[in-house]
């Protein structure tokens, strides 16, 4: 599967929030490594259906996307109820609309290459920080975690997302 993603950066102080939440709610799962934390934008293809042409077309489409850099503020933490174990995620306040606009821009560029992307309603920009069987209710953070989004990435993800090959990255132009 090909995945478009944003990475908040390893210097963003997410670990302390995750540690506090784990202690407060008795979570035992190991947090995601800092270099694995991301905001998923859009996925295309399947594990079996990624061809060289699909990769080349997706990369060419990505190169056409024009979107300014923006600040993303993670201001809440909550467990999503889908999947098992349940994803514990940071939700975005400020900047969430910019993520949605970026997704629309990527979809529009992909459709110019014949992909036929139809965006689903209700997309919630988020960053998964761990997966645990216990649920955490939505909690506002005392201080939002700010991250400057300067680029987006395209990766080939296989083996259930455990293996990732970076195809390319493109700047969000100021």
Order of alpha helices (4+ residues) and beta strands (2+ residues): beta-alpha-beta-alpha-beta-beta-alpha-beta-beta-beta-beta
